[in-house]
């Protein structure tokens, strides 16, 4: 009998004995407690109050109330055999004004989370910056102000000294392309700035902070395993016409190469994107060296692929993404194409760089409509998305890539930025009115899959 193609025959052990399996989250998307004790506003607290920016006026004031529910959630992780938990620190909870006075309440909260993880046999993986810049720093220009290098260094050092005795796995920035592109060019994410005059300096300062953060962690944390994370999508040209192929190359340079290449000493991909050349006016003598850092691992975050077409109308890039919804392909609730080979292709693309060590998939996941029926959430689409991506990840390993871990985005449903609470990405369903958690079918499957470890 022909083997059912949909059958999932892989075991967690097939990926390697030391392979890291986990779940990923981010402070603003789960914590809530937005003004608890001395915490001050982050740019997301501010941005969510602006009219028309977020789906249905949603905000992260309460979110999944992880601040108060952390024990329950970590218990649930333990029950689901999840051994690695990635979360981010809220800068404005730890240093309310961004610089200067530190919050003992903020430190106490993260100490409780870290210690509880360790008590439950769960390894913490900490991201320093997952998009929630203290508003006070944004008032001084945020990522467009070169002083962010000192602000960020102070923050990174403080976190390293407070938590580095117990936290060994660190990520400096989460997806600089997204927080500079959506936040400082398109204006659809916090702080809502638009245009090249914001975007270009933000890119260079984020690239500098990426390396500064790495060096700061290296000098203060013994035996640290240091990475940073990148958003990426496999890019294909719409046709074989030269114009489309060149457009696809430019999109690849912008979306997949912009932040990794300077860190590796290769500089910015200005040859492919002429408009990026204006970044030179922000580059100071010595910066070409300062942006380099030898990361132990690169966090690769893949959700979909993009098809790219030449577009005379698109300023600067002259390229546009052909919407998945116009291509008659399967999509998620984010209108992103479901295209599992993208994860294998992106692992290979990053693995091909000389100087990239380990690769960890620090995010991969999907949003679909979930319905609760008799206290159960049956989510076959998320389950098959997960399995199909794991098959492609294993393929990348077989083809020789150094991929050492996989973290599902995300543990519980949460606040999905501009889309509010509408797209649910969790392995665990959250009723946002009661904060009740229900493990979805995909979550049960993942728990069972991890049991084989
Ligand atoms: C981000 C997450 C986000 C996820 C799904 C990534 O870009 O790091 O914060 O929720 O994708 O959109």
Boltz pocket constraint, residues with backbone or C-beta under 6 A from the ligand:
constraints:
  - pocket:
      binder: B
      contacts: [[A, 26], [A, 29], [A, 174], [A, 175], [A, 178], [A, 231], [A, 301], [A, 363], [A, 409], [A, 415], [A, 416], [A, 417]]
      max_distance: 6.0
